[in-house]
Amino acid sequence: MLQGKKIILGITGGIAAYKAAELTRELVRSGAVVKVIMTANAAEFITPLTMQTLSRNPVYTKMFEPLEQTGVEHISLAQEAELVVVAPATANLLGKVRAGIADDLLTTTIMATKAPVIFSPAMNSNMWDNPIVRDNVAGLRQRGYHFIEPCSGELACNTEGAGRLPPIAEIVEEIEKVFSRKDLVDQEILITAGPTREPFDPVRYITNHSSGKMGYALARMANRRGARVTLVSGPTNLPPPVGVNYFQVSTALEMREAVLAHFDRATVIIKAAAVADYRPGNYSRQKVKKDEGPIMLTLERNPDIIAELGNVKGSRLLIGFAMETDDLITNAREKLQKKNMDLIVANHLREEGAGFDGDTNVVTILYPDGESRSLPRMDKGLVADEILNIIRELLDKRRA
Ligand code: PMT
């Protein structure tokens, strides 16, 4: 989503300045065009050469350098920026901007830009707690500047407290959020993701290949678009998406309980999880010992969570997924109708780049009236965004 976005990364002089290197790498990896402005103090902590190498662009450190392009440099940087991010932002920088001081290239650019500005403060916890800093933060927020709260932990000055630069993934997510349209602010979206695990003894379980990527992408995108998101996830290797209300479960029964606990508040429910239809009926508290012959495993039906929701959904939108190996569309349409869904997203297990585990999916979205929309192979993030577009259209139609 950051492809081609012009971002100015401001770095000020704090120990966390070295983390700006990783931030730059992530932004460049996401396709952003990053230009770095460093204060003189920042250059004491990390070299402009490092930042130039990682950003693949010249690094700006002085107000008055020979002009690289036409126009006055500080104004041209401020004008071309689609976003200015300052990470780390020191107390000094915040104080200067609040007071309207523009005495170096970074503060001048911040003052001259019309682009959104995000500050990611990092400093000693006593400085962060200082009423002057709090007052500056409050004042800047009031003027529309965005802030990423520092997190707590061990600080470089050998103290514990709030003042650490948040993980880079969190900063990138906030940047993505600034660029996203906020068309789901009125929605409470409940999403399920990942597989369930159905144990038959304390050591072994039945599961499937779901990685959670599709459901997590939906949670991430819905959060970026302003929805309040609850994600109920089976066991995955993915970090919980930033800014999302997150609940980890293991079995289908636990997933049902967590979904029902959050169902009332939801306006939209998206069930991307691959829920096991069966669980072992004869769970053994001891590890089942191997024997010469085969063992018998009886399987009991798990509750069909989405069918249950379909009966009581009221005015909520209910969106399911279907994963099939044969007759994808016919089977998906049958599920859509039988379980009273408002949409079903069908993905084929055998199609290249679709379904389990990969970063892409190929889906056909089916409507109850017989209409359908097929999407080409796309990154799961983009598929999620398209599904949310369709959800937004359905919500608007209902409102009309
Ligand atoms: O997690 P990834 O690796 O990214 O893979 C994504 C995915 C392939 C898991 C996802 O895109 C997907 O298709 N999820 C649903 C897979 C599935 O279980 O399909 P189904 O046809 O068995 O179930 C239909 C619907 O009923 C699903 O919305 C499912 O969540 C729901 N269901 C199924 C069984 C059950 N007991 N309770 C349910 O709620």
Residues whose N, C-alpha, C, O or C-beta is under 5 A from the ligand:
A	BS01	PMT	G194 H209 S210 S211 G212 K213 M214 K271 A272 A273 A274 V275 A276 D277 N302 P303 D304 I305 I306 G320 F321 A322 M323 N347 G355 F356 D357 G358
